[in-house]
Amino acid sequence: MDRPLPLVAIVGRPNVGKSTLFNRLVGKRLALVDDRPGVTRDRREAEAQLYDLRFRLFDTAGLEEAAADSLADRMTRQTQEAVGHADVVLFVFDARAGLVPQDEHFARWLRRCGRPVIVLANKAEGRVQELATAEAFKLGLGEPLPFSAEHGLGLGDLHEALLAALGDKAVREAAKAKGRRDDDWSLESPPADGVDLVEGEEPEEPKGPIQLAIVGRPNVGKSTLVNRLIGEERLLTGPEAGITRDAIAVDWTWKGQALRLIDTAGLRKRGRIDDKVEKLAGADTRRAIRYAQVVVLVVDAAQPLEKQDLTIAEQVIEEGRALVIAVNKWDAVEDAKATQELIRDRVEIALPRAKGLPVVTLSALRGQKLDRLLDACLKAYQVWNRRIRTADLNRWLESMLSAHPPPAPAGRRIRIKYMTQAKVRPPTFAVFASQANDLPTAYLRYLENGLRQDFGLPGTPIRILVKGGRNPYDKDS
């Protein structure tokens, strides 16, 4: 059995370069970075590697003194929880600004925690910062390391310090752990769009957990939903809109199925966004959609499926991802029947490319109907992966052509010769026809609706590619 990786937490006051250090050690731009303080709010976790060392790394919100139950106070409690789990703490301060009373206050708290602490004097690129680095001895946390997260200076010293703090033998055993990196989902490169198939082949089950992105407008209950699913207050929640900024991945298992829940920032209309951080958070969310396998669109039952909700749903369908709509705050609805009819009508009219889309009503705050949501997600995932045999497809195609033959532009009828499933995730079909460019969209929609109804493909995006020329599956053609 593989040895669990050591846990390392990055802490410090706001805007000292914690997220830049996190991205440097993880090797991906997972955390949002901006010059203003307080961009990071939730703690982010990923697997990191420094030379031969592998460890789990926490990026945390900036440590601040704040009024009880304020947003800043809730952020600080999240940081404290990360420190409580950590084997080693990286305490980062800004060498350019020098030590401030806030640094000394939190250094005293870290000394009481009883965790090994490595002090990093970040932004120490030149001799000007040498004095500030030396001054950090008075924190009482050991020798400070001059460091630059932005330029990668001081990584060798950090490597040696981690070895000393964690124990050489334990870290090197962890470095030998087999298997792929736990946090493969990246904000930079989405997976291949679909899996190619050949005749007689079944699609391979993807390795790793199912990527399940939770998306929606701000303040509809996305983070509350994730917290209720996993049974702990892992993500920041509150009445303030737009608390979540980074896309945060949480690994979890439900009924033996490994899942990676990805909480995302709320999406507003792009024309209404002036704030740079909100733009970065929105781009982060859209990348999470591109990488996801199943997307849960959370909507507010008091304002179900408004224009922005439908815009997000269209983005998910356009990306070819399995989609489930979760109508949250259902416990507050007064006329459930009328609201259900309204939602059903809007889905059918506004989202014709995903007929049969699963819609689940629930209350994330009360934990109601969460099992039903997860059942719908796993079913949508199975449909998204469904493979149909070519022989069955062509028998079905023959009956569809008999019922409604293709049109005859300019007096010459289009002949559809053959059909096969080219890909799964989402189901993608290739149709071979004469005059391929003249086959109208309405007729392709007719075939698409027939595929959904006759082969049990509700809700999932379906793609039909029309090809002309020789049938590559017919040896005599």
C-alpha positions in Angstrom: 0.0 0.0 0.0 1.4 3.4 -0.9 2.5 5.6 1.9 0.4 8.8 2.3 2.2 11.9 1.2 3.3 14.5 3.8 1.1 17.6 4.1 2.7 21.1 3.7 0.7 24.3 4.3 1.6 27.8 3.0 0.6 30.6 5.4 1.2 34.3 5.8 -0.6 37.6 5.7 -2.3 38.7 2.5 -0.3 39.5 -0.7 3.1 38.1 0.3 3.2 35.7 -2.6 1.7 32.5 -1.2 -0.3 31.6 -4.3 2.7 32.3 -6.5 4.7 29.9 -4.4 1.9 27.3 -4.6 1.8 27.5 -8.4 5.6 27.2 -8.5 5.7 24.0 -6.4 2.7 22.4 -8.1 4.0 23.2 -11.6 0.7 24.6 -12.8 -1.2 27.9 -12.7 -3.9 26.5 -10.4 -4.2 29.4 -8.0 -5.3 32.9 -9.1 -2.6 35.5 -8.6 -3.1 39.3 -8.6 -1.3 42.2 -7.0 -4.1 43.1 -4.7 -4.3 41.4 -1.3 -7.0 38.8 -0.4 -7.5 37.2 -3.8 -7.2 33.7 -2.2 -10.1 32.8 0.1 -10.7 29.0 0.1 -7.7 26.7 0.9 -6.6 24.9 -2.2 -4.9 21.5 -2.2 -2.8 19.8 -4.8 0.2 17.5 -5.2 3.5 19.2 -5.4 7.0 18.1 -6.3 10.4 19.7 -5.4 13.2 17.7 -7.0 12.9 14.2 -5.5 10.3 15.2 -2.9 6.6 14.8 -3.4 4.0 16.1 -0.9 0.4 17.5 -0.7 0.4 21.3 -0.6 -2.2 23.7 0.9 -2.5 27.2 -0.4 -4.4 29.3 2.2 -6.0 32.7 2.6 -4.0 35.5 4.1 -3.9 35.5 7.9 -5.8 38.6 9.2 -7.2 39.8 12.6 -10.9 40.3 12.0 -14.3 40.5 13.7 -15.9 37.2 14.7 -17.9 35.5 11.9 -16.8 38.1 9.3 -15.6 36.8 5.9 -12.0 37.5 6.9 -12.5 35.6 10.2 -14.0 32.6 8.3 -11.0 32.7 5.9 -8.6 32.7 8.9 -10.3 29.7 10.4 -9.9 27.8 7.1 -6.1 28.6 7.3 -5.9 27.4 10.9 -7.6 24.1 10.0 -5.0 23.6 7.2 -2.2 24.2 9.7 -3.8 21.7 12.0 -3.5 18.9 9.3 0.0 19.9 8.1 3.2 18.1 8.8 5.2 21.3 8.0 4.2 24.9 7.7 5.8 27.4 5.2 5.5 30.8 6.8 5.9 33.5 4.1 6.5 37.2 4.6 7.4 40.0 2.2 11.1 40.8 2.4 10.6 44.0 0.4 8.1 45.4 3.0 10.0 43.9 5.9 8.4 42.5 9.0 5.2 44.1 10.3 3.4 43.6 13.6 0.9 41.2 11.9 3.8 38.9 10.9 5.0 38.8 14.5 1.5 38.2 15.8 0.9 35.1 13.7 4.5 33.9 14.3 3.6 33.7 18.0 0.5 31.7 17.1 2.5 29.3 14.9 5.0 28.7 17.8 2.0 27.6 20.0 0.7 25.2 17.3 3.7 22.9 17.7 4.2 22.3 14.0 7.6 22.5 12.3 7.8 25.9 10.5 10.1 27.0 7.7 10.3 30.8 7.3 10.5 32.1 3.7 11.5 35.7 3.1 9.8 36.0 -0.3 10.6 38.7 -2.9 14.2 38.7 -1.7 15.8 39.0 -5.2 18.5 41.5 -4.3 20.8 42.7 -1.5 18.3 45.4 -0.4 16.3 42.6 1.2 19.2 41.1 3.2 18.4 43.3 6.2 14.7 42.2 6.3 15.8 38.6 6.0 18.1 38.9 9.0 15.4 40.7 10.9 13.2 37.7 10.6 15.3 35.8 13.2 13.4 37.6 15.9 10.2 35.7 14.9 11.7 32.7 16.9 10.9 30.2 14.1 14.4 29.4 13.0 16.6 30.6 10.2 14.7 32.5 7.5 15.4 31.5 3.9 15.8 34.2 1.2 13.4 33.2 -1.5 11.7 34.4 -4.7 8.6 32.4 -5.6 8.2 34.5 -8.9 11.7 33.7 -10.1 12.3 30.3 -8.5 15.3 31.5 -6.4 16.0 29.5 -3.2 14.3 26.3 -4.2 17.5 24.3 -3.3 17.5 25.7 0.2 13.8 25.0 0.6 14.4 21.4 -0.5 17.0 20.9 2.2 14.8 22.6 4.8 11.9 20.3 3.9 14.1 17.2 4.1 15.3 18.3 7.6 11.7 19.1 8.8 10.0 16.0 7.5 12.8 13.5 7.9 14.8 12.2 5.0 13.7 8.6 5.2 9.9 9.4 5.4 10.0 11.9 2.5 12.1 9.6 0.2 9.7 6.7 0.8 6.8 8.9 -0.1 8.7 10.0 -3.2 8.6 6.4 -4.4 4.8 6.1 -4.2 3.4 4.8 -7.4 0.6 6.0 -9.5 -0.3 9.2 -11.3 -0.4 12.6 -9.7 -3.6 13.1 -7.7 -4.3 16.6 -9.1 -4.2 15.9 -12.8 -6.9 18.4 -13.6 -5.2 21.5 -14.8 -6.5 24.9 -15.7 -4.3 25.1 -18.7 -5.1 22.1 -20.9 -8.5 20.3 -21.0 -8.7 16.7 -22.0 -9.1 15.4 -25.6 -12.7 16.0 -26.7 -14.0 12.5 -26.9 -12.5 9.1 -27.2 -12.1 7.5 -30.7 -13.6 4.1 -31.3 -13.1 1.4 -33.8 -15.7 -1.3 -34.7 -16.1 -3.9 -32.1 -14.3 -1.9 -29.4 -15.7 -0.9 -26.0 -14.6 2.4 -24.6 -12.0 2.1 -21.8 -13.1 3.3 -18.3 -11.1 6.5 -17.6 -8.5 6.2 -14.9 -9.0 8.3 -11.8 -12.1 10.0 -10.3 -15.0 11.4 -12.2 -14.5 15.1 -12.7 -17.7 16.8 -11.4 -17.8 20.6 -11.7 -20.3 22.6 -9.7 -21.2 25.8 -11.6 -23.8 28.5 -11.6 -24.5 32.2 -10.9 -23.1 33.8 -7.8 -24.8 33.0 -4.4 -26.9 30.1 -5.6 -25.4 27.7 -3.0 -22.6 25.9 -4.9 -20.1 25.8 -2.0 -22.8 24.9 0.5 -23.7 22.0 -1.8 -20.1 20.7 -1.9 -19.8 21.0 1.9 -23.0 19.0 2.5 -22.0 16.3 0.0 -18.6 15.7 1.7 -20.0 16.3 5.2 -17.6 19.0 6.4 -17.2 22.8 6.1 -14.4 22.5 3.6 -15.3 25.6 1.5 -16.1 29.1 2.6 -19.8 29.9 2.6 -21.9 32.9 3.7 -24.5 35.5 2.6 -21.9 37.5 0.6 -22.1 36.9 -3.1 -19.0 35.9 -4.9 -17.0 34.4 -2.0 -15.5 31.7 -4.1 -12.9 32.8 -6.6 -10.6 29.9 -7.4 -11.9 26.6 -8.8 -11.3 24.3 -5.8 -11.1 20.5 -6.3 -12.1 18.2 -3.5 -11.6 14.4 -3.8 -14.4 12.3 -2.3 -15.9 8.8 -2.7 -19.6 8.1 -2.9 -20.9 4.5 -2.9 -17.4 3.2 -4.0 -17.2 5.7 -6.9 -14.2 8.2 -6.7 -15.3 11.7 -7.5 -13.5 15.0 -7.8 -15.9 17.8 -6.9 -14.8 21.1 -8.4 -16.4 24.1 -6.7 -16.2 27.2 -9.0 -16.7 30.9 -8.9 -20.2 32.2 -9.9 -20.6 33.3 -13.5 -22.2 36.6 -14.4 -22.7 38.2 -17.8 -19.3 39.2 -19.1 -20.5 42.7 -20.0 -21.2 43.4 -16.4 -17.7 42.4 -15.1 -15.2 45.2 -14.6 -13.1 43.7 -11.8 -9.9 42.0 -13.0 -10.1 39.3 -10.3 -13.7 38.4 -11.2 -12.6 38.1 -14.8 -9.8 35.7 -13.8 -12.3 33.7 -11.6 -14.7 33.5 -14.5 -12.0 32.3 -16.9 -11.1 29.7 -14.2 -14.7 28.5 -14.1 -14.9 28.1 -17.8 -11.7 26.1 -17.9 -13.1 23.9 -15.2 -16.2 23.3 -17.4 -13.9 22.3 -20.3 -12.1 19.8 -18.2 -15.1 18.3 -16.4 -16.8 15.1 -17.4 -20.1 15.9 -15.6 -21.3 19.5 -14.8 -23.9 20.3 -12.2 -25.6 23.6 -13.0 -26.9 25.0 -9.7 -29.9 27.4 -10.0 -31.9 29.2 -7.4 -35.4 27.9 -7.1 -36.7 31.5 -6.4 -35.3 32.5 -9.8 -35.1 29.3 -11.8 -33.3 29.2 -15.2 -32.8 32.8 -15.8 -31.0 34.0 -19.0 -27.6 33.7 -17.4 -28.4 30.1 -16.2 -29.3 29.1 -19.8 -26.2 30.8 -21.1 -24.1 28.7 -18.8 -26.0 25.5 -19.8 -25.3 26.3 -23.5 -21.6 26.6 -22.7 -21.6 23.2 -21.1 -23.5 21.6 -24.0 -21.2 23.3 -26.5 -18.2 21.8 -24.7 -19.8 18.4 -25.0 -20.0 17.7 -21.3 -22.7 15.7 -19.4 -25.1 18.2 -17.7 -27.4 17.9 -14.7 -29.5 20.8 -13.4 -29.7 21.1 -9.6 -32.6 23.4 -8.4 -31.4 24.5 -5.0 -33.3 26.1 -2.1 -36.3 24.0 -3.0 -37.4 24.0 0.7 -38.3 27.8 0.3 -40.6 27.3 -2.8 -44.3 27.9 -2.0 -45.9 26.6 -5.2 -43.8 23.5 -6.1 -46.0 22.3 -9.0 -46.1 25.6 -10.8 -42.3 26.1 -10.4 -41.6 22.5 -11.7 -43.8 23.2 -14.8 -41.9 26.5 -15.4 -38.5 24.8 -15.2 -39.7 22.0 -17.5 -40.9 24.4 -20.1 -37.8 26.5 -20.1 -35.5 23.5 -20.4 -37.5 22.1 -23.4 -37.7 25.4 -25.2 -34.3 27.0 -24.4 -32.1 23.8 -24.5 -33.3 21.8 -27.5 -29.9 20.2 -28.0 -30.1 18.4 -24.6 -33.6 17.0 -24.6 -34.3 14.8 -21.5 -31.9 16.8 -19.4 -32.0 15.6 -15.8 -33.4 18.2 -13.3 -33.1 17.5 -9.6 -34.8 19.7 -6.9 -32.9 19.8 -3.6 -31.9 21.8 -0.5 -28.1 22.0 0.0 -28.5 23.8 3.3 -30.8 21.1 4.7 -29.0 18.2 2.9 -32.2 17.1 1.1 -32.2 14.9 -2.0 -28.5 14.9 -2.4 -28.4 11.2 -3.1 -30.9 11.8 -5.9 -28.5 14.4 -7.4 -25.5 12.0 -7.3 -27.5 9.2 -8.8 -28.5 11.6 -11.7 -24.8 12.6 -12.1 -23.6 9.0 -12.4 -26.4 8.1 -14.8 -25.6 11.1 -16.9 -21.9 10.0 -16.9 -22.9 6.5 -18.1 -25.0 7.9 -20.9 -22.2 10.3 -21.9 -19.9 7.2 -22.3 -22.5 5.0 -24.1 -21.4 3.0 -27.2 -23.8 1.8 -29.8 -22.9 -1.1 -32.2 -22.6 -0.1 -35.9 -25.0 -2.9 -36.9 -27.7 -1.7 -34.6 -27.2 1.9 -35.8 -27.6 1.0 -39.4 -30.7 -1.0 -38.8 -32.1 1.9 -37.0 -31.0 4.3 -39.7 -32.8 2.3 -42.3 -36.1 2.6 -40.4 -35.6 6.4 -40.0 -34.9 6.9 -43.7 -38.0 4.9 -44.6 -40.2 7.0 -42.3 -38.8 10.3 -43.4 -36.4 10.2 -46.5 -33.8 13.0 -46.8 -34.7 16.0 -49.0 -34.0 16.3 -52.7 -32.3 19.7 -53.4 -32.4 20.6 -57.0 -34.4 17.5 -57.8 -31.7 15.1 -56.7 -32.3 13.2 -53.5 -29.6 13.0 -50.9 -28.6 9.4 -50.2 -27.4 8.5 -46.6 -25.3 5.3 -47.1 -23.9 4.4 -43.7 -23.6 5.5 -40.1 -21.2 4.6 -37.3 -20.3 5.9 -33.8 -16.9 7.6 -34.1 -16.5 8.7 -30.5 -17.8 8.6 -27.0 -17.7 11.4 -24.4 -19.9 12.8 -25.8 -21.6 10.3 -28.2 -20.4 11.4 -31.7 -21.7 9.8 -34.9 -20.4 9.9 -38.5 -23.0 9.8 -41.3 -21.8 9.1 -44.9 -23.9 10.7 -47.5 -24.0 11.9 -51.1 -24.2 15.7 -51.3 -23.0 15.8 -47.7 -22.9 19.6 -47.7 -26.6 19.9 -48.7 -28.0 17.8 -45.8 -30.0 20.3 -43.8 -29.6 21.0 -40.1 -33.3 20.1 -39.6 -32.8 16.6 -40.8 -29.7 16.1 -38.6 -31.9 17.3 -35.7 -34.5 14.6 -36.7 -31.7 11.9 -36.5 -30.5 13.3 -33.2 -33.9 13.2 -31.6 -34.3 9.6 -32.9 -31.0 8.6 -31.4 -32.0 10.0 -28.0 -35.4 8.3 -28.0 -34.5 4.9 -29.4 -31.0 4.3 -27.8 -31.6 5.9 -24.4 -29.4 9.0 -24.7 -31.4 11.6 -22.7 -29.8 14.9 -21.8 -26.3 14.2 -23.2 -24.9 16.3 -26.0 -24.9 14.4 -29.3 -22.7 15.3 -32.3 -23.4 14.2 -35.9 -20.7 14.6 -38.5 -21.7 14.4 -42.1 -19.0 13.0 -44.5 -19.1 12.4 -48.2 -17.1 10.2 -50.5 -16.3 6.5 -50.2 -17.6 4.5 -47.2 -14.4 3.4 -45.4 -16.2 0.5 -43.8 -17.4 -1.0 -47.0 -14.7 -3.1 -48.7 -16.6 -3.2 -52.0 -17.3 0.5 -52.4 
